[in-house]
């Protein structure tokens, strides 16, 4: 495997859990809550939610494993906050894909018009 393809393979392995975590409506809602409200406890995140506390906890664990949120203990409660660096990585990855598509379309346009 060449250096370029090995690096690309590592990027994909790194990005896959991130995008898998982002691919769930409940997890996206949790990220939205955390992005606008700072730190939140499980009790506050589950208030007025049709999703159980146990389910929210599991979703937060998936987000944590993907590096999107960080949990810490405060007394008996676990407090969660957004880890924005990981979202920046997702955006960089999507920007790279977008640039590649733009370049491909430009090549195609040049070929068709030429």
N, C-alpha and C positions, 0 to 999 in steps of 0.2 A: 504494500500500500504506500502511495507517495505521501510526502509531507503534507501537501495541500489536502488530499482526501482524508488523511488521518486527523488533521485539524478540523476539517468540516465534520467528520464523524463525531469528534468530541463535542463540538458545538451542538450537534443534533441531540446527542445523548444528554447534554446539559439542559437543552431547551424542552425536551419532550415532557418531563414531569411538570415543568412550569406551565406549559400550554394545556396539559391534561388537567391540572388543578384549576386553570382558568375556564375550562370547558363545562362548568357546572353552574347553573343559575343561582343556587343557594350560596355557593362559594363567591360568586361575583357580587351578590348582595352583601355578603359579609365584608368583602373588600371595600365596597362603596361606603358602608357604615364606618369602617375603620379609617378610611381616607378622609372622612369629613369630621370625625369626632375624636381623633386621637386614641387614647387607650380606653378599652371597654372590658368589662367583666362578662363572664358567661351569662350571668343573671340579666344584665342589661342587653346583651346581644339576643337573648331569647325572649325578652319582653315583647308582648304583642306579636309574636311569631307563631305561625302554624306548625313550625318545625320544633321537634322536641329538643330538650337540653342535650340529651345524649347524641342526637344527630348533629347538632351544631358543634358539639365538641369534636366529633369525628371529622367534620368538614374543616374545622380549624386545624386539626392535626395534619390533614392532607395539605392545607395551605402552608403550614409550618414546615413540613417535609420538603415542599417546593421552594422554601425560602421566602415566601410572600408575607408571612406574619411571624411575629415573635411573641411567645408567651412567657410570662414570669409570675412567680408566686408572690402574692401580697396577703399575708395572713393565711386564711383558709381558701381564699379565692385565687383564681388564675386570671391574670390581666393580659389582654391581647392588644398588640399594636401592629400597624402596617410596617412592612420592611420595603420601603420604596425603591431601594437599589435593584431589587429583583424585577420590579416592573420596568425599570429603565433597561434592563437586559432584554426583556421581552420586546420592548419598543425598538431597540437596536436590531434585534433579530428580524422583526417585521420590516424595518426600514431597509435592511440588506436584501430581503426577498423582493421588496418593492423596486429597489434599484435594479436588481437582476431582471425583473419583468420589464421595466422600462427600457433597459438596454436590448433585451430580446425583441421587444416590439419595434424599437428603432431600427434594428437590423432587418427585421421583416419588412418594415415600411420602405427602407432603402432598396431592398431586393425587389419588392413588388413595383415600386415606382421607377426603378432603374431599368 
